[in-house]
Amino acid sequence: MNSQNPKKIFFVASEAQPFFASGGLGEVIGSLPKRILKNAKGEFSVSVILPLYAKINQAYQNKLVYLASTTTKLSWRNQYCGIFKYEENNIKYYFIDNEYYFKRDNLYGYFDDAERFAFFSKAAIDVMLYLNEIPDIIHIHDWQTGMLPVYLRTLYYHNEKLQHVKTIFTIHNIEYQGIYNYDQDIIEDVFGLSMNDGYLLEYQGHVNIMKGAMEASNLVSTVSPTYAEEILQKEFAHNLEYETKRIKDEGKLRGILNGIDKVFYNPSKDKALFANYDKKNFLNKTQNKLELQAMLNLPVDANIPMIGMVSRLVAHKGLDLVKDIFANLLQEKIQIVILGTGDTYYEDYFKDLEDRYYNKLRVIIAFNQDLSRKIYASSDLFLMPSKSEPCGLSQMIASRYGAIPVVRTTGGLKDSIKDFTLENGNGYTFEGLDAKEMLEVIKKALNDYNNKDLWQKQVETVMNKDFGWSTSAKEYLKMYEEILEK
């Protein structure tokens, strides 16, 4: 490939750090493009297209440069499409402005999300055409951008400029698919397609935007190799297994493990921590624990092992396993700190338990990045008993901060954490959906904690494990080169 005339990659996604993020997708879009550009050594240029939400991080509000405005036609609507630009580290970020769709309190969860993100997907293509920035590859993420390859296959099929554009669709979580009624109101009135093209989106009698993206894209990837295998099975695929098997049979399915942004998550420089430390000298890690204990009004004692959990409080995070053994676990010499929001059922359950075990348990019902990093830095163990986990970033962040992960071997957890009993082990693992098995593993870890020499070695091992983007970025570049040769 020629670095004099680099190939263009456009990421199109519904969120990205540091502008706005609700979870793992935002973290990935915040860090992956930078790494792709760095590894590409001039062979690719990278741009990102995002919606301009009202919730944009204030630090960037005045840094966006207005470029132009155009109109995006969505069925009978002619919608304003403002184009703003921000450039950093040779990556161009384009923001699509439309206050009717994006000036809202939250990113998602509205009755007209199908229309909002169909507009965004179509406007992204219009912006590329308007700016005459025609990419070689468009890399889209999750169902919110899933209409983009569908539009390329239908409404833009005869546009000569777009004839050679390749598309990759990455599934970050197959649970959220963008499912709507299959009727004229959606296909024609909302999406502006002909009913003849409805077959692209039809799945089991409904419109399924994720299925449409999988069908219309050149390649489909998931955020870990194990998850790419798991979504072929009914229990993981959330009813999409017929489609996942089909694209697997077509040779269109890949799995690449996510990484984390090692500059953002860096215990030696992280301003959120009480005291900084690194993998060569992590004595200050204990200082973080003492300060967090004091802050949360827990007994201040360096020798009490602390287990951290930073998680959405929902069933698929394995919280029923935790519930089954919690009273038993809290008999141990231990402290547990849980941070997260989710189903009121779990929120209430853990808060009630906190009242009963006030000397050992803290439950903070919040989404708080500053506190989450304090918990990573203070914890000795980090618990992730997920039923399913497409990739998981928390186990990687915990490792970076020297909190040893205890995980169930599913999805990206299986790909990133190997049990200490195995070669190159870097954590504690259990396999089944069995609370007793999990309890035994945690008790083994607590026992190991009392062997200070062993524990120190294990913390060192975990902190030395590189979960940055470099390996994954090479895999992505390989995939980009493969798709361009087709």
C-alpha positions as CSV (number, residue, x, y, z in Angstrom):
1,M,0.0,0.0,0.0
2,N,1.2,3.5,-0.8
3,S,1.8,5.9,2.0
4,Q,2.0,8.8,-0.5
5,N,-1.7,8.3,-1.1
6,P,-3.2,6.8,2.0
7,K,-6.4,4.8,2.0
8,K,-9.2,6.5,3.9
9,I,-11.0,4.9,6.8
10,F,-14.1,6.5,8.3
11,F,-15.4,5.3,11.6
12,V,-19.1,6.1,12.1
13,A,-20.4,5.6,15.6
14,S,-23.0,6.9,18.1
15,E,-20.5,7.8,20.8
16,A,-16.8,8.4,21.5
17,Q,-14.6,9.5,24.4
18,P,-13.8,12.2,25.3
19,F,-16.8,13.9,23.7
20,F,-19.7,11.7,25.1
21,A,-19.9,8.1,26.1
22,S,-22.3,5.7,27.9
23,G,-20.1,2.7,28.0
24,G,-17.5,0.4,26.3
25,L,-18.5,1.5,22.8
26,G,-17.5,5.1,23.6
27,E,-14.2,4.0,25.0
28,V,-13.4,2.0,22.0
29,I,-14.2,4.7,19.5
30,G,-12.2,7.1,21.7
31,S,-9.0,5.0,21.5
32,L,-9.1,2.6,18.6
33,P,-8.9,5.2,15.7
34,K,-5.7,6.8,17.3
35,R,-4.0,3.4,17.5
36,I,-5.0,2.5,13.9
37,L,-3.5,5.7,12.7
38,K,-0.3,5.1,14.7
39,N,0.1,1.5,13.5
40,A,-0.8,2.3,9.9
41,K,2.4,4.2,9.4
42,G,0.9,6.6,6.8
43,E,-0.9,3.9,4.8
44,F,-4.3,4.9,6.1
45,S,-5.9,8.2,7.1
46,V,-8.6,8.1,9.8
47,S,-11.7,10.2,10.3
48,V,-14.6,9.7,12.7
49,I,-18.3,10.8,12.2
50,L,-20.4,11.3,15.3
51,P,-23.8,12.9,16.2
52,L,-23.6,16.3,17.8
53,Y,-25.4,15.7,21.1
54,A,-26.4,18.4,23.5
55,K,-24.4,16.4,26.1
56,I,-21.0,17.0,24.5
57,N,-18.2,17.4,27.0
58,Q,-18.0,21.1,27.8
59,A,-14.2,21.2,27.2
60,Y,-14.9,20.6,23.5
61,Q,-18.0,22.7,23.0
62,N,-16.1,25.8,21.8
63,K,-13.4,23.8,19.9
64,L,-15.7,22.6,17.1
65,V,-15.4,24.5,13.9
66,Y,-18.5,25.0,11.8
67,L,-17.9,23.9,8.2
68,A,-21.2,24.0,6.4
69,S,-24.8,22.7,6.3
70,T,-26.6,20.5,3.9
71,T,-29.9,18.7,3.8
72,T,-30.5,15.0,4.4
73,K,-33.7,13.6,2.9
74,L,-35.3,10.9,5.0
75,S,-38.5,9.6,3.3
76,W,-40.7,12.8,3.0
77,R,-38.6,14.8,5.5
78,N,-35.9,17.3,4.4
79,Q,-33.8,17.6,7.6
80,Y,-31.1,20.1,8.4
81,C,-27.7,18.6,8.6
82,G,-25.0,20.9,10.1
83,I,-21.4,19.8,9.8
84,F,-18.8,20.6,12.5
85,K,-15.2,19.6,12.7
86,Y,-12.6,19.0,15.3
87,E,-9.1,17.8,14.6
88,E,-6.6,16.2,17.0
89,N,-3.5,14.1,16.5
90,N,-4.2,13.9,12.7
91,I,-7.7,12.5,13.2
92,K,-10.6,14.4,11.8
93,Y,-13.8,14.3,13.9
94,Y,-17.0,15.4,12.1
95,F,-20.1,16.1,14.1
96,I,-23.6,16.0,12.5
97,D,-25.8,18.7,14.0
98,N,-29.6,18.4,14.1
99,E,-31.2,19.7,17.3
100,Y,-34.5,18.0,16.7
101,Y,-32.8,14.6,16.9
102,F,-29.8,15.2,19.1
103,K,-30.6,18.0,21.6
104,R,-31.9,15.7,24.3
105,D,-31.0,14.7,27.8
106,N,-29.7,11.2,27.0
107,L,-28.0,9.6,24.0
108,Y,-30.5,6.7,23.6
109,G,-33.8,5.4,24.9
110,Y,-36.4,7.5,22.9
111,F,-39.5,6.3,21.0
112,D,-38.0,7.6,17.7
113,D,-34.5,6.1,18.0
114,A,-35.1,4.3,14.7
115,E,-35.7,7.6,13.0
116,R,-32.9,9.4,14.8
117,F,-30.2,6.9,13.9
118,A,-31.5,6.3,10.4
119,F,-31.1,10.0,9.9
120,F,-27.6,9.9,11.4
121,S,-26.6,6.9,9.2
122,K,-27.9,8.6,6.0
123,A,-26.5,12.0,7.0
124,A,-23.0,10.4,7.5
125,I,-23.1,9.3,3.8
126,D,-24.3,12.8,2.7
127,V,-21.5,14.5,4.7
128,M,-18.9,12.3,3.0
129,L,-20.4,13.3,-0.4
130,Y,-20.8,16.9,0.5
131,L,-17.1,17.2,1.6
132,N,-16.0,15.0,-1.2
133,E,-14.2,12.8,1.3
134,I,-15.0,9.4,-0.1
135,P,-13.5,6.7,2.1
136,D,-12.1,3.3,1.0
137,I,-13.6,1.7,4.2
138,I,-16.5,2.7,6.4
139,H,-16.2,1.0,9.8
140,I,-19.6,1.2,11.6
141,H,-20.5,0.1,15.1
142,D,-23.6,-1.4,16.7
143,W,-27.2,-1.1,15.5
144,Q,-27.3,2.7,15.7
145,T,-25.2,3.0,12.6
146,G,-26.6,-0.2,11.0
147,M,-28.7,1.6,8.4
148,L,-25.6,3.0,6.7
149,P,-24.6,-0.2,4.7
150,V,-28.3,-0.8,4.0
151,Y,-28.5,2.7,2.4
152,L,-25.3,2.1,0.5
153,R,-26.9,-1.1,-0.9
154,T,-30.2,0.6,-1.8
155,L,-30.6,4.4,-2.1
156,Y,-26.9,5.1,-3.0
157,Y,-26.4,2.0,-5.1
158,H,-26.0,3.9,-8.4
159,N,-23.8,6.7,-7.0
160,E,-20.5,6.2,-8.9
161,K,-18.4,7.9,-6.1
162,L,-19.5,5.2,-3.6
163,Q,-19.2,2.2,-5.9
164,H,-16.0,0.9,-4.3
165,V,-16.6,1.8,-0.7
166,K,-16.2,-1.3,1.6
167,T,-18.1,-1.6,4.9
168,I,-17.2,-3.4,8.2
169,F,-19.8,-3.7,10.9
170,T,-18.6,-4.3,14.5
171,I,-21.0,-5.9,17.0
172,H,-20.1,-4.6,20.5
173,N,-23.2,-6.2,22.1
174,I,-25.6,-8.4,20.1
175,E,-28.3,-7.9,22.8
176,Y,-29.3,-4.5,21.4
177,Q,-30.4,-5.0,17.8
178,G,-32.8,-2.2,16.8
179,I,-36.0,-4.2,16.4
180,Y,-39.2,-2.6,15.1
181,N,-42.5,-3.6,13.5
182,Y,-42.1,-4.8,9.9
183,D,-44.5,-2.5,8.0
184,Q,-44.7,0.4,5.6
185,D,-44.7,2.9,8.4
186,I,-41.1,1.9,9.3
187,I,-39.7,0.8,6.0
188,E,-41.1,3.6,3.8
189,D,-42.2,6.4,6.1
190,V,-39.3,6.3,8.6
191,F,-36.4,4.8,6.6
192,G,-37.4,6.1,3.2
193,L,-36.8,2.7,1.5
194,S,-39.0,0.8,-0.9
195,M,-40.8,-2.3,0.5
196,N,-38.9,-4.2,-2.2
197,D,-35.8,-3.6,-0.2
198,G,-37.4,-4.5,3.1
199,Y,-36.0,-8.0,2.9
200,L,-32.5,-6.7,3.9
201,L,-33.9,-5.7,7.3
202,E,-36.5,-8.4,7.8
203,Y,-35.8,-11.0,10.5
204,Q,-38.4,-13.3,12.0
205,G,-41.2,-11.1,11.0
206,H,-39.7,-7.8,12.3
207,V,-37.4,-5.1,11.2
208,N,-34.0,-5.8,12.7
209,I,-31.4,-3.1,12.0
210,M,-28.5,-5.2,13.2
211,K,-29.5,-8.0,10.9
212,G,-29.6,-5.5,8.0
213,A,-26.1,-4.3,8.8
214,M,-24.8,-7.8,8.9
215,E,-26.4,-8.7,5.6
216,A,-25.3,-5.5,3.8
217,S,-21.8,-5.1,5.1
218,N,-18.7,-6.7,3.5
219,L,-17.4,-8.0,6.8
220,V,-18.7,-8.4,10.4
221,S,-16.5,-8.4,13.5
222,T,-17.1,-8.8,17.2
223,V,-15.0,-7.5,20.1
224,S,-13.4,-10.8,21.1
225,P,-12.6,-14.1,19.3
226,T,-14.6,-16.1,21.9
227,Y,-17.7,-13.9,21.5
228,A,-17.6,-14.4,17.7
229,E,-18.0,-18.2,18.5
230,E,-20.5,-17.7,21.2
231,I,-23.0,-15.6,19.1
232,L,-23.4,-18.7,16.9
233,Q,-25.3,-20.3,19.8
234,K,-28.8,-19.6,20.7
235,E,-28.1,-18.7,24.4
236,F,-25.8,-15.9,23.4
237,A,-27.2,-14.7,20.1
238,H,-30.5,-13.2,21.4
239,N,-32.4,-14.9,18.5
240,L,-30.0,-13.8,15.8
241,E,-28.2,-17.2,15.6
242,Y,-29.6,-17.9,12.1
243,E,-28.1,-14.7,10.8
244,T,-24.8,-15.1,12.7
245,K,-24.4,-18.7,11.3
246,R,-25.1,-17.5,7.8
247,I,-22.4,-14.8,7.8
248,K,-20.0,-17.3,9.5
249,D,-20.7,-19.7,6.6
250,E,-20.1,-16.9,4.1
251,G,-16.7,-16.3,5.7
252,K,-17.7,-12.8,6.8
253,L,-17.3,-13.2,10.6
254,R,-14.2,-12.1,12.6
255,G,-13.4,-11.7,16.3
256,I,-10.8,-9.2,17.5
257,L,-10.2,-8.4,21.2
258,N,-10.6,-4.8,22.3
259,G,-7.9,-3.0,24.1
260,I,-7.8,-0.1,26.6
261,D,-6.3,3.4,26.3
262,K,-3.1,3.1,28.4
263,V,-2.6,6.9,28.5
264,F,-6.1,7.5,30.0
265,Y,-5.8,4.5,32.4
266,N,-2.4,5.0,33.9
267,P,-2.0,4.6,37.7
268,S,1.3,6.5,37.6
269,K,-0.4,9.7,36.2
270,D,-4.1,9.3,37.0
271,K,-5.3,12.4,38.7
272,A,-8.3,10.6,40.2
273,L,-6.1,8.5,42.5
274,F,-5.2,9.4,46.0
275,A,-1.6,8.4,45.3
276,N,0.1,7.4,42.1
277,Y,2.1,4.2,41.5
278,D,3.4,2.0,38.7
279,K,4.3,-1.6,38.1
280,K,7.9,-1.2,39.3
281,N,6.8,0.3,42.6
282,F,3.2,-0.3,43.7
283,L,3.6,0.4,47.5
284,N,1.3,3.4,47.0
285,K,-1.5,1.1,45.9
286,T,-2.0,0.4,49.6
287,Q,-2.2,4.2,50.3
288,N,-5.2,4.3,47.9
289,K,-7.0,1.5,49.8
290,L,-6.5,3.3,53.1
291,E,-7.8,6.6,51.7
292,L,-10.8,5.0,50.0
293,Q,-11.7,3.1,53.3
294,A,-11.6,6.4,55.1
295,M,-13.6,8.2,52.4
296,L,-16.3,5.4,52.4
297,N,-16.3,5.2,56.2
298,L,-15.1,1.6,56.2
299,P,-12.6,0.2,58.8
300,V,-9.2,1.6,57.8
301,D,-6.9,-1.4,57.7
302,A,-4.2,-2.2,55.0
303,N,-4.5,-5.9,55.7
304,I,-8.1,-6.4,54.9
305,P,-8.5,-7.6,51.3
306,M,-10.8,-5.4,49.2
307,I,-12.9,-6.7,46.4
308,G,-14.1,-4.2,43.8
309,M,-17.0,-4.3,41.4
310,V,-17.6,-1.6,38.8
311,S,-20.6,-2.8,36.8
312,R,-24.0,-2.2,35.4
313,L,-26.3,-3.9,37.9
314,V,-28.2,-6.1,35.5
315,A,-28.7,-9.9,35.3
316,H,-26.3,-10.8,32.5
317,K,-23.4,-9.4,34.7
318,G,-23.8,-12.5,36.8
319,L,-25.3,-10.8,39.8
320,D,-27.5,-13.7,40.7
321,L,-24.3,-15.7,41.3
322,V,-23.1,-13.0,43.6
323,K,-26.4,-12.9,45.4
324,D,-26.3,-16.7,46.1
325,I,-23.0,-16.5,47.9
326,F,-22.9,-13.0,49.3
327,A,-24.0,-13.7,52.8
328,N,-21.4,-16.5,53.0
329,L,-18.6,-14.4,51.5
330,L,-19.3,-11.6,53.9
331,Q,-18.4,-13.9,56.8
332,E,-14.8,-13.7,55.6
333,K,-12.3,-11.0,56.7
334,I,-13.1,-8.8,53.7
335,Q,-14.4,-5.5,52.3
336,I,-16.4,-5.2,49.2
337,V,-17.1,-2.0,47.2
338,I,-19.7,-2.0,44.4
339,L,-20.2,0.9,42.0
340,G,-22.9,1.0,39.4
341,T,-26.5,1.6,38.3
342,G,-29.0,-0.7,36.7
343,D,-32.2,-2.7,37.6
344,T,-33.8,-1.4,40.8
345,Y,-34.2,-5.0,41.9
346,Y,-30.4,-5.4,42.2
347,E,-29.8,-1.8,43.4
348,D,-32.3,-2.3,46.3
349,Y,-30.9,-5.8,47.1
350,F,-27.3,-4.6,47.5
351,K,-28.3,-1.5,49.3
352,D,-30.3,-3.5,51.8
353,L,-27.3,-5.8,52.3
354,E,-25.1,-2.8,53.0
355,D,-27.3,-1.9,56.0
356,R,-26.7,-5.4,57.4
357,Y,-23.0,-5.5,56.7
358,Y,-22.1,-1.9,57.1
359,N,-18.5,-2.7,58.3
360,K,-17.8,-4.7,55.2
361,L,-19.8,-3.5,52.3
362,R,-20.3,-0.3,50.4
363,V,-22.7,0.1,47.5
364,I,-22.6,3.3,45.5
365,I,-25.5,3.6,43.0
366,A,-24.0,6.0,40.5
367,F,-22.1,6.2,37.2
368,N,-18.9,8.0,38.4
369,Q,-15.7,7.7,36.4
370,D,-13.5,9.4,39.1
371,L,-14.7,7.0,41.8
372,S,-14.4,4.0,39.5
373,R,-10.7,4.6,39.1
374,K,-10.3,5.1,42.8
375,I,-11.9,1.6,43.2
376,Y,-9.6,0.0,40.6
377,A,-6.6,1.5,42.4
378,S,-7.7,0.5,45.9
379,S,-9.0,-3.1,45.2
380,D,-6.9,-6.2,45.7
381,L,-9.4,-8.3,43.7
382,F,-11.8,-7.3,41.0
383,L,-14.9,-9.5,40.5
384,M,-16.6,-10.0,37.1
385,P,-18.9,-13.1,37.1
386,S,-20.6,-12.2,33.9
387,K,-23.0,-14.6,32.2
388,S,-22.0,-13.1,28.9
389,E,-19.4,-10.4,28.2
390,P,-18.7,-9.5,24.5
391,C,-15.3,-8.1,25.5
392,G,-15.2,-6.4,28.9
393,L,-12.8,-3.6,29.6
394,S,-13.0,-3.6,33.4
395,Q,-10.9,-6.7,33.8
396,M,-8.2,-5.0,31.7
397,I,-8.4,-1.7,33.5
398,A,-8.3,-3.5,36.9
399,S,-5.2,-5.4,35.8
400,R,-3.5,-2.1,34.8
401,Y,-4.2,-0.8,38.3
402,G,-3.0,-4.0,40.0
403,A,-6.4,-5.3,41.1
404,I,-6.4,-9.0,40.3
405,P,-9.4,-10.1,38.2
406,V,-11.7,-12.9,39.2
407,V,-13.7,-13.7,36.1
408,R,-16.1,-16.3,34.6
409,T,-14.6,-17.7,31.4
410,T,-17.0,-16.2,28.8
411,G,-16.5,-13.9,25.8
412,G,-13.6,-11.4,26.1
413,L,-13.0,-12.5,29.7
414,K,-12.0,-15.9,28.5
415,D,-9.7,-14.3,25.9
416,S,-8.0,-11.9,28.3
417,I,-7.7,-13.6,31.7
418,K,-6.0,-17.0,32.2
419,D,-6.1,-18.7,35.6
420,F,-2.8,-18.6,37.6
421,T,-2.7,-22.4,37.5
422,L,-2.1,-22.2,33.7
423,E,1.0,-21.0,31.8
424,N,1.1,-17.2,31.7
425,G,-1.8,-17.0,34.1
426,N,-3.0,-13.5,35.1
427,G,-6.0,-13.9,37.3
428,Y,-8.5,-16.3,38.9
429,T,-11.2,-17.9,36.7
430,F,-14.2,-20.2,37.0
431,E,-16.2,-21.7,34.2
432,G,-19.7,-22.7,35.2
433,L,-22.7,-20.7,36.2
434,D,-22.2,-22.1,39.6
435,A,-22.1,-19.8,42.7
436,K,-20.3,-22.4,44.8
437,E,-17.5,-22.7,42.2
438,M,-17.1,-19.0,42.2
439,L,-17.0,-18.8,46.0
440,E,-14.3,-21.5,46.1
441,V,-12.2,-19.5,43.7
442,I,-12.7,-16.2,45.7
443,K,-11.7,-18.1,48.9
444,K,-8.6,-19.4,47.2
445,A,-7.7,-15.8,46.2
446,L,-8.3,-14.6,49.7
447,N,-6.0,-17.4,51.0
448,D,-3.3,-16.4,48.4
449,Y,-3.6,-12.8,49.6
450,N,-2.3,-13.8,53.0
451,N,0.9,-15.1,51.4
452,K,2.5,-11.7,50.9
453,D,5.4,-12.8,48.6
454,L,3.1,-14.8,46.3
455,W,0.6,-11.9,46.2
456,Q,3.2,-9.4,45.3
457,K,4.4,-11.6,42.5
458,Q,0.8,-12.0,41.2
459,V,0.1,-8.2,41.3
460,E,3.3,-7.6,39.4
461,T,2.3,-10.3,36.8
462,V,-1.1,-8.7,36.3
463,M,0.3,-5.1,36.0
464,N,2.8,-6.3,33.4
465,K,0.1,-7.7,31.2
466,D,-0.2,-5.4,28.2
467,F,-3.9,-4.7,27.3
468,G,-3.1,-1.7,25.1
469,W,-4.4,-1.5,21.5
470,S,-1.2,-2.4,19.7
471,T,-1.9,-6.2,19.1
472,S,-5.6,-5.5,18.2
473,A,-4.8,-2.6,16.0
474,K,-2.6,-4.9,13.9
475,E,-5.5,-7.4,13.6
476,Y,-7.8,-4.6,12.4
477,L,-5.3,-3.4,9.9
478,K,-5.0,-7.0,8.6
479,M,-8.8,-7.0,8.2
480,Y,-8.8,-3.7,6.4
481,E,-6.1,-4.9,4.0
482,E,-8.0,-8.1,3.4
483,I,-11.3,-6.3,2.6
484,L,-9.6,-3.9,0.2
485,E,-8.1,-6.9,-1.8
486,K,-11.6,-8.4,-2.3
